[in-house]
Amino acid sequence: MEKKVYHFVGIKGTGMSALALILKDQGYEVQGSDIDKYTFTQRGLEQAGIKILPFDENNIHEGLTIVKGNAFNDDQVEIKKAHDIHLPIITYPELVGKLVSQYTSIGIAGSHGKTSTTGLLAHTLSGIAKTSYLIGDGTGKGIKDAKFFVFEADEYRRHFLAYSPDYLIITNIDFDHPDYFFGGINDVVDAFESEARKTKKGIFIWGEDKHAKSIKADAPIYTYGLNESDYIRATNIKRTTKGSSFDVSINGEDIGNFQVPLFGEHNVLNSLAVIGVGHMEKLDHALINRELQTFSGVKRRFSEKKVADQVIIDDYAHHPQEIKATIDAARQKYPDKKIVAVFQPHTYTRTLALMDDFAKSLDLADEVYLTNIFGSIREAHGDITSKDLGDKIHKGGSVLTLDDLSPLLDYHNTVMIFMGAGDVQKYETAYEQLLSTLNPNQQ
């Protein structure tokens, strides 16, 4: 194998950490740099023996191949140094594109549900055939002689146009990333259609998504959903506190009953996409069903724990449709408990652009609390506050501070959902510590 040392600039990013793990599995020497602050992706890198350095131009020297994270421009200190000494620099999407071209590749795109669907597909295929995968929760595995490569394909800044997958799943198309898609929903649809046109064997789309259904491509398009018109269809859906079961037909032919230990209608739909891919690759339906039943989820997607008398759920939901799906899942699993949402808005432009939709989705909970808006590297401040959003919420909307979480201590035997793509976990951790202090004998 060609001797290379890959240095990842921004290695703690969810996609970057997964890609670093894949290259490490394939025998390459891997290191990277990032902020000092602990992130949930860090543990996997440490366990793999991958060195994580603080950002510093002195990290950059001859002999490195630089992998540039999507969040960084050429003026970042390490990228600038790499240019100055003429090191090879490859972007994250470019490197993923090169990797996946060696396998039967399945890209998972969509405004919401990418990570959950990627995780479900990777798990299912891995139990049937050798499969490499790159999941947006920081998880990655590289197998040189794999048959399949399952990977998350992100539409932001049209990064996914670096990929030409064999199959493409589009879970949905919705307006998001208003800091980039200035042309609104039409701009978003154009990005997805551009990627669909690069797909070789088949495209799977949710049949009820009007934007996804509008796209055109050379590869065959298969719809999945709950309607008679869908090519891959679920019927007789039974949702219980243990998960969901449903019958599946493909092109009008019944192929059996399937079960998943997952909650919410969106996970039935995600499962249909997975079943569709397996069917097109002529995998045994019974094996697909067997593997679906053992999926335990991905990081930061409906991750649960019990502290004192409370059920605490951690979820990455940061868009109104994702919030709706997470609350729906909680209602299915805990039909008799009060649902309390603690939401951290993520970026000022998204909060402003989707304000009314955020309020409507959050009002599906029984009580709602907010934290201050979490900005981003590109957007540190804005002309909107969490209080502006809170004023539109009927089920509460008070803004919490890390120093005073006492309002949350008034709830008992409830489901407390902490949602957001920023650092909402620090509020969750502080709340858990308070509960542990007040209820030392209930752990």
C-alpha positions in Angstrom: 0.0 0.0 0.0 1.2 3.5 -0.8 2.8 5.0 2.3 0.9 8.1 3.3 0.3 10.1 6.5 -3.1 11.7 6.4 -3.5 14.8 8.6 -7.2 15.8 9.1 -7.9 19.5 9.7 -11.0 19.4 11.9 -10.8 15.7 12.7 -13.5 15.8 15.4 -16.2 16.7 12.9 -18.7 13.9 12.5 -17.9 13.0 8.9 -14.2 13.7 9.3 -13.8 11.4 12.4 -15.6 8.6 10.6 -13.4 9.0 7.5 -10.3 9.0 9.7 -11.4 5.7 11.2 -11.9 4.2 7.8 -8.4 5.2 6.6 -7.0 3.8 9.8 -8.8 0.5 9.3 -7.3 0.4 5.8 -3.8 0.6 7.2 -2.9 4.2 6.6 -1.2 6.4 9.3 -3.8 9.0 10.4 -3.6 12.0 12.7 -5.6 15.2 13.0 -6.2 18.5 14.7 -9.2 20.3 16.2 -10.4 22.5 19.1 -9.5 21.4 22.6 -13.1 21.1 23.7 -14.4 17.5 24.1 -16.8 16.2 21.5 -18.8 13.0 21.3 -16.8 11.9 18.3 -13.5 12.0 20.2 -13.7 8.7 22.1 -13.8 6.6 18.9 -10.6 8.3 17.6 -8.8 7.8 20.9 -9.8 4.1 21.0 -8.4 3.7 17.5 -5.1 5.2 18.6 -5.4 8.3 16.3 -3.5 11.3 17.6 -5.5 14.5 18.1 -3.6 17.8 18.2 -4.7 21.3 18.9 -4.7 23.6 15.9 -1.2 24.8 15.3 0.7 25.6 12.1 3.7 23.6 13.6 1.6 20.5 13.1 2.2 20.8 9.4 5.4 19.5 7.8 6.7 17.6 4.8 5.3 14.1 4.2 1.7 14.8 5.1 -1.4 14.7 2.9 -3.9 17.2 4.2 -7.6 16.4 4.5 -9.4 19.6 4.7 -12.7 19.7 6.7 -15.7 21.4 5.2 -15.8 24.1 7.9 -12.4 25.5 7.0 -11.1 28.0 4.4 -7.6 28.5 3.0 -6.9 31.2 5.6 -7.0 28.6 8.5 -3.5 28.4 10.0 -2.8 24.8 9.1 -4.3 25.0 5.6 -2.3 28.1 4.9 0.9 26.5 6.0 0.2 23.4 3.9 -0.2 25.7 0.8 3.0 27.5 1.7 5.0 24.3 1.7 3.1 22.8 -1.3 1.6 19.8 0.5 -1.1 17.8 -1.2 -4.5 19.0 0.0 -7.7 17.0 -0.6 -11.2 18.0 0.7 -13.4 15.7 2.7 -15.9 15.2 -0.2 -13.1 14.5 -2.7 -11.5 11.8 -0.5 -14.9 10.2 0.1 -15.7 10.2 -3.6 -12.4 8.4 -4.3 -13.0 5.8 -1.6 -16.6 4.9 -2.5 -15.8 4.5 -6.2 -14.1 1.2 -5.5 -17.3 -0.6 -4.2 -21.0 -1.0 -4.8 -21.8 2.4 -3.2 -25.0 3.6 -1.6 -25.2 7.3 -0.7 -27.9 8.5 1.7 -29.0 12.1 1.1 -31.9 14.1 2.5 -32.6 17.2 4.5 -33.4 15.0 7.5 -32.8 11.4 8.5 -29.5 10.8 6.7 -27.6 9.6 9.7 -30.3 7.3 11.1 -30.9 5.7 7.6 -27.1 5.4 6.9 -26.7 3.7 10.3 -29.6 1.3 9.7 -28.4 0.4 6.1 -24.8 0.0 7.3 -25.9 -2.3 10.1 -28.2 -4.4 7.9 -25.7 -4.9 5.0 -22.8 -5.6 7.4 -24.7 -8.6 8.8 -25.1 -10.1 5.3 -21.9 -9.1 3.3 -18.7 -7.2 3.9 -19.5 -3.6 4.2 -17.6 -0.4 4.7 -19.5 2.6 6.0 -19.2 6.3 6.9 -22.0 7.5 9.2 -22.6 11.1 10.3 -22.4 10.3 14.0 -18.7 9.9 13.7 -18.7 6.2 13.1 -16.7 4.7 10.3 -15.3 1.3 9.2 -13.1 0.5 6.3 -12.8 -3.1 4.8 -10.6 -3.4 1.8 -12.4 -6.3 0.2 -15.9 -5.0 1.1 -18.7 -5.5 -1.4 -20.7 -2.4 -0.2 -19.8 1.1 0.9 -22.6 2.9 2.7 -22.1 6.6 3.2 -23.8 9.8 4.2 -24.1 12.4 1.3 -24.5 16.0 2.6 -26.2 18.6 0.4 -24.7 21.6 2.2 -22.7 23.7 -0.2 -23.4 20.9 -2.7 -20.6 18.7 -1.2 -22.3 15.6 -2.4 -21.6 16.4 -6.0 -18.2 14.9 -5.4 -19.9 11.5 -5.4 -21.3 9.3 -8.2 -22.9 6.4 -6.2 -24.4 3.3 -7.6 -27.6 3.9 -5.5 -28.9 7.0 -3.8 -31.5 7.2 -1.1 -33.2 10.6 -0.7 -35.2 10.6 2.5 -36.8 14.0 1.9 -36.0 17.4 0.4 -36.8 20.4 2.7 -35.5 24.0 3.0 -32.5 24.2 5.3 -29.1 25.9 5.3 -30.5 29.4 4.5 -26.9 30.7 4.8 -26.1 28.9 1.6 -29.3 28.1 -0.4 -30.1 31.7 -1.2 -32.5 30.6 -4.0 -34.8 28.9 -1.4 -36.3 25.5 -1.9 -35.8 25.6 -5.7 -32.1 25.9 -5.1 -32.2 22.9 -2.7 -34.1 20.8 -5.2 -31.6 21.7 -7.9 -28.8 20.4 -5.7 -30.5 17.1 -5.1 -31.4 16.7 -8.8 -27.8 17.3 -9.7 -26.7 14.5 -7.4 -29.5 12.2 -8.7 -28.2 12.7 -12.2 -24.8 11.4 -11.1 -26.3 8.2 -9.7 -25.8 5.0 -11.7 -28.2 2.1 -10.8 -31.2 3.4 -8.8 -32.7 6.2 -6.7 -35.0 5.6 -3.7 -37.2 8.5 -2.7 -40.0 9.0 -0.1 -43.1 8.9 -2.2 -45.0 11.7 -0.2 -42.2 14.2 -0.7 -43.4 16.5 -3.5 -39.9 18.0 -3.9 -38.2 14.7 -4.2 -40.8 13.4 -6.6 -40.1 16.3 -8.9 -36.5 15.4 -9.6 -35.5 13.8 -12.9 -32.6 11.4 -13.5 -31.3 8.8 -15.9 -31.3 6.0 -13.3 -34.6 4.4 -12.3 -36.5 6.1 -9.5 -38.3 4.0 -6.9 -40.7 5.5 -4.4 -41.1 4.1 -0.9 -43.9 4.9 1.5 -47.3 3.9 2.8 -49.4 4.6 -0.3 -50.7 2.2 -2.9 -48.8 4.1 -5.6 -45.4 3.5 -3.9 -43.1 0.9 -5.5 -41.9 -0.2 -2.0 -44.9 -0.1 0.4 -45.5 -0.7 4.0 -49.0 -1.8 5.2 -50.5 -3.2 8.4 -48.2 -1.1 10.5 -48.3 -1.9 14.2 -46.5 0.6 16.5 -45.9 -0.5 20.1 -43.7 0.4 23.0 -41.2 -2.2 21.7 -40.9 -0.9 18.1 -42.8 -1.3 14.8 -43.8 -4.1 12.5 -45.2 -3.9 9.0 -45.8 -5.9 5.9 -43.9 -4.9 2.8 -44.7 -5.2 -0.9 -42.4 -4.3 -3.8 -44.0 -3.5 -7.1 -47.2 -5.1 -5.9 -45.6 -8.3 -4.7 -45.7 -9.2 -1.0 -42.3 -10.0 0.4 -43.0 -10.5 4.1 -43.4 -9.0 7.5 -40.6 -6.9 8.9 -39.9 -5.7 12.5 -37.6 -2.9 13.8 -36.9 -2.0 17.4 -37.4 1.7 16.4 -40.0 4.3 17.1 -41.8 6.9 15.0 -43.2 6.7 11.5 -40.0 8.0 10.0 -38.1 4.9 11.1 -40.7 2.7 9.2 -39.9 4.8 6.1 -36.1 4.6 6.7 -36.5 0.8 6.9 -38.4 0.7 3.6 -35.5 2.4 1.9 -33.0 -0.1 3.4 -35.3 -3.0 2.3 -35.4 -1.5 -1.2 -31.7 -1.4 -1.6 -31.3 -5.0 -0.3 -34.0 -6.2 -2.7 -32.3 -4.5 -5.7 -29.1 -6.2 -4.8 -30.9 -9.6 -4.6 -30.3 -10.1 -0.9 -32.4 -12.6 1.0 -35.4 -10.8 2.5 -35.3 -13.0 5.6 -31.7 -11.9 6.3 -32.6 -8.3 5.9 -35.4 -8.7 8.4 -33.1 -10.5 10.8 -30.5 -7.7 10.7 -33.2 -4.9 11.0 -34.3 -6.5 14.3 -30.9 -6.1 15.9 -30.3 -2.4 15.1 -29.6 -0.4 18.3 -29.4 3.1 16.8 -26.7 5.7 16.1 -25.1 8.2 18.3 -27.2 11.3 19.3 -30.3 10.0 17.6 -33.0 9.2 20.3 -30.3 8.1 22.7 -31.9 7.2 26.0 -31.0 6.9 29.7 -32.8 6.8 33.0 -31.7 9.2 35.8 -33.7 9.2 39.0 -37.4 9.0 37.9 -36.8 10.7 34.6 -36.3 9.3 31.1 -33.7 11.5 29.3 -33.4 11.5 25.5 -30.5 13.1 23.7 -31.2 13.9 20.0 -29.5 15.8 17.2 -32.8 17.3 15.9 -32.2 20.9 14.8 -34.9 21.4 12.1 -38.7 21.5 12.6 -39.3 18.2 10.8 -36.7 16.5 12.9 -38.2 17.8 16.1 -41.6 16.5 15.0 -40.2 13.1 14.3 -38.4 12.9 17.6 -41.5 13.8 19.6 -43.5 11.3 17.6 -41.0 8.6 18.4 -41.2 9.5 22.1 -45.0 9.4 22.1 -44.9 5.9 20.6 -42.5 4.5 23.2 -43.8 6.4 26.2 -47.5 7.0 25.5 -48.4 7.6 29.2 -45.7 10.0 30.1 -45.5 13.8 29.8 -43.0 15.0 27.1 -40.8 18.0 27.9 -38.6 19.4 25.2 -35.5 21.4 25.8 -34.3 22.8 22.5 -31.2 24.6 21.6 -31.7 26.6 18.3 -28.8 26.1 15.9 -27.6 29.1 13.9 -29.3 32.4 13.7 -30.2 32.2 10.0 -32.0 28.9 10.4 -33.9 30.1 13.5 -35.0 33.2 11.7 -36.0 31.5 8.4 -37.9 28.7 10.1 -39.2 30.4 13.2 -43.0 29.6 12.8 -42.2 26.0 11.8 -40.0 25.6 14.9 -42.8 26.9 17.2 -45.4 24.6 15.6 -43.2 21.5 15.9 -42.1 22.3 19.5 -45.7 22.7 20.5 -46.2 19.0 19.9 -44.5 18.5 23.2 -46.4 19.0 26.5 -43.9 21.6 27.8 -41.1 23.5 26.0 -37.9 25.2 27.2 -35.2 26.8 25.1 -31.5 27.6 25.5 -29.8 30.5 23.8 -29.0 30.1 20.1 -25.9 28.2 19.2 -24.0 29.9 16.4 -21.4 28.4 14.1 -17.8 29.1 12.9 -19.4 31.0 10.0 -22.1 32.8 12.0 -21.3 33.9 15.5 -24.2 36.3 16.0 -27.5 37.5 14.5 -30.5 39.7 14.8 -32.7 37.2 16.6 -32.8 35.6 20.0 -34.3 32.5 21.6 -36.8 34.7 23.4 -38.2 35.7 20.0 -38.8 32.0 19.2 -40.2 31.4 22.8 -42.8 34.2 22.3 -44.3 32.1 19.5 -44.5 28.8 21.5 -47.8 28.1 23.3 -46.5 25.2 25.5 -43.9 27.4 27.3 -40.8 28.7 25.6 -38.9 30.0 28.6 -35.2 30.4 28.0 -32.9 28.4 30.4 -29.4 29.3 31.4 -26.8 26.8 32.4 -26.6 28.4 35.8 -30.3 28.0 36.5 -31.9 24.7 35.4 -34.2 24.7 38.4 -37.5 24.9 36.3 -36.6 21.4 35.0 -36.5 20.0 38.6 -40.3 20.5 38.9 -40.9 17.5 36.6 -41.2 13.9 37.8 -41.7 10.7 35.9 -41.6 12.5 32.6 -39.6 12.2 29.3 -37.1 15.0 29.0 -35.8 15.5 25.4 -32.7 17.5 24.9 -32.5 18.5 21.2 -30.0 20.4 19.1 -26.9 20.3 16.9 -24.7 22.5 19.0 -23.6 21.9 22.6 -27.1 21.2 24.2 -25.4 18.2 25.9 -23.8 20.5 28.4 -27.3 21.4 29.6 -28.3 17.7 29.7 -25.2 16.8 31.7 -25.8 19.6 34.2 -29.4 18.5 34.6 -28.4 14.9 35.2 -25.9 16.0 37.8 -28.7 18.0 39.6 -30.9 15.0 39.5 -28.2 12.7 40.9 -27.5 15.1 43.7 -31.1 15.4 44.7 -31.9 11.7 44.2 -28.8 9.9 45.3 -30.6 6.6 46.0 -32.5 6.5 42.7 -29.6 5.8 40.3 
